[in-house]
Amino acid sequence: MIEVKPKETGLRCPSGRPEFEGSKVFGVVTGVEQTVVNYLPRPVEQAELGIDLPAGIDPAQVFRFTCACAESKCQHFDGAECTLGDRIVRLLPTVTEALPKCSIRGHCRWFRERGRAICLRCPGIVSHDDQPADTVIAAAMPPDRSLQS
């Protein structure tokens, strides 16, 4: 049997996890009352930052990671596009009025599919939040594929 690999699009996921292959940090989470992501000039390996996190701290609480879009291997991908980006635009408020300086925009799946609308919300996205708002939980929930036929 011949293994068919997904088409390589070169698009990056702006909501990667540190354990994903090829993950790099492209933003640092700051703020107390309201968290916001400050983007780095270029994506870097977490080790390059020289920051040792305390035991028990998930790096996704402190950093935003990007990795190659997994497409069909991702629960948010519907075969054509990322449904997570769609839900973020529909459910979450903007957190900035201007496009943030972002080092992955040219290869970002969310930007490619949702344009400016997603970028105005993206600095408010934290991949690991211990107390997310109900709207954030709703946006993060992947579609139930068992209901689609």
C-alpha positions as CSV (number, residue, x, y, z in Angstrom):
1,M,0.0,0.0,0.0
2,I,1.3,3.5,-0.9
3,E,1.3,6.1,1.9
4,V,-0.3,9.3,0.8
5,K,1.1,12.4,2.5
6,P,-0.9,15.5,3.0
7,K,-0.2,18.3,0.5
8,E,2.6,20.5,1.8
9,T,1.1,24.0,1.9
10,G,3.9,25.7,3.8
11,L,1.2,27.3,6.0
12,R,1.9,27.7,9.7
13,C,-0.5,27.2,12.6
14,P,-0.4,30.2,15.0
15,S,-1.8,28.0,17.8
16,G,0.8,25.3,18.0
17,R,1.9,23.4,21.1
18,P,5.5,23.3,22.4
19,E,5.6,19.5,21.9
20,F,4.6,19.6,18.3
21,E,7.4,18.8,15.8
22,G,9.1,21.9,14.6
23,S,7.3,24.2,17.1
24,K,8.9,27.6,17.6
25,V,8.0,30.5,19.9
26,F,6.7,33.5,18.0
27,G,5.1,35.5,20.9
28,V,5.4,36.1,24.6
29,V,2.3,36.3,26.8
30,T,2.2,39.4,29.1
31,G,-0.3,41.1,31.3
32,V,-2.1,40.4,34.5
33,E,-5.6,41.7,34.2
34,Q,-5.8,41.2,30.5
35,T,-3.2,39.0,28.8
36,V,-1.8,39.9,25.4
37,V,0.7,38.4,23.2
38,N,3.8,40.4,22.2
39,Y,5.2,39.1,19.0
40,L,8.9,38.3,18.5
41,P,10.8,39.7,15.4
42,R,11.2,36.1,14.3
43,P,10.1,32.6,15.5
44,V,12.8,31.0,17.7
45,E,13.4,27.7,19.5
46,Q,12.2,28.0,23.1
47,A,15.7,27.2,24.3
48,E,17.0,30.3,22.4
49,L,15.1,32.5,24.7
50,G,17.2,31.4,27.7
51,I,14.1,31.4,30.0
52,D,13.8,28.4,32.4
53,L,10.2,28.1,33.4
54,P,9.4,26.8,36.9
55,A,8.3,23.2,37.2
56,G,4.6,22.7,36.5
57,I,4.3,25.7,34.2
58,D,3.1,24.8,30.7
59,P,5.2,26.7,28.2
60,A,1.9,27.5,26.4
61,Q,0.9,29.7,29.4
62,V,3.9,32.0,28.7
63,F,4.6,31.6,25.0
64,R,2.7,31.4,21.7
65,F,4.0,28.6,19.4
66,T,3.8,28.2,15.7
67,C,4.3,25.0,13.8
68,A,3.5,23.6,10.4
69,C,-0.2,23.3,9.9
70,A,-1.1,19.6,10.4
71,E,-4.2,19.9,8.2
72,S,-6.1,16.7,8.2
73,K,-4.3,15.5,11.3
74,C,-5.8,18.4,13.3
75,Q,-9.2,18.3,14.9
76,H,-9.9,21.9,13.8
77,F,-9.2,21.3,10.1
78,D,-12.4,20.5,8.0
79,G,-10.6,19.3,4.9
80,A,-10.4,22.8,3.4
81,E,-9.6,25.3,6.2
82,C,-9.1,25.9,9.9
83,T,-12.4,26.0,11.8
84,L,-10.6,27.4,14.9
85,G,-9.8,30.6,13.0
86,D,-13.4,30.9,11.9
87,R,-14.8,30.5,15.5
88,I,-12.3,33.0,16.8
89,V,-13.4,35.7,14.3
90,R,-17.1,34.9,15.0
91,L,-17.0,34.7,18.8
92,L,-14.1,36.7,20.2
93,P,-13.8,40.5,20.3
94,T,-10.9,42.4,18.7
95,V,-8.1,43.3,21.1
96,T,-6.3,45.9,18.9
97,E,-7.3,48.3,16.2
98,A,-4.1,48.0,14.1
99,L,-2.4,45.0,12.6
100,P,0.2,43.8,15.1
101,K,3.7,43.3,13.8
102,C,3.8,39.5,13.3
103,S,6.7,37.5,12.0
104,I,4.5,34.6,10.7
105,R,1.7,36.5,8.9
106,G,3.1,35.7,5.5
107,H,2.7,32.0,6.2
108,C,-0.1,32.0,8.7
109,R,-3.1,29.8,7.9
110,W,-5.4,32.0,10.0
111,F,-4.4,35.1,8.1
112,R,-4.6,33.4,4.7
113,E,-8.2,32.3,5.5
114,R,-9.5,35.2,7.7
115,G,-7.3,38.2,6.8
116,R,-7.2,41.3,9.0
117,A,-10.2,40.1,11.2
118,I,-8.2,37.3,12.8
119,C,-5.1,39.5,13.3
120,L,-7.1,42.0,15.3
121,R,-8.0,39.1,17.7
122,C,-4.8,37.1,17.6
123,P,-2.8,39.0,20.4
124,G,-5.6,38.0,22.8
125,I,-5.2,34.3,22.1
126,V,-3.4,32.3,24.8
127,S,-3.0,28.6,24.1
128,H,-3.2,27.6,27.8
129,D,-5.5,29.7,30.0
130,D,-6.4,28.3,33.4
131,Q,-9.5,30.5,33.6
132,P,-10.8,31.0,30.1
133,A,-14.0,33.0,29.5
134,D,-17.0,31.1,28.2
135,T,-16.6,32.6,24.7
136,V,-13.0,31.4,24.6
137,I,-14.1,27.9,25.5
138,A,-16.7,28.0,22.8
139,A,-14.2,29.2,20.2
140,A,-11.7,26.5,21.2
141,M,-14.1,23.6,20.9
142,P,-13.5,21.7,17.6
143,P,-16.5,20.7,15.6
144,D,-18.0,17.3,16.4
145,R,-17.1,15.3,13.3
146,S,-19.4,12.5,14.3
147,L,-22.4,14.8,13.7
148,Q,-21.2,15.6,10.2
149,S,-22.2,13.3,7.4
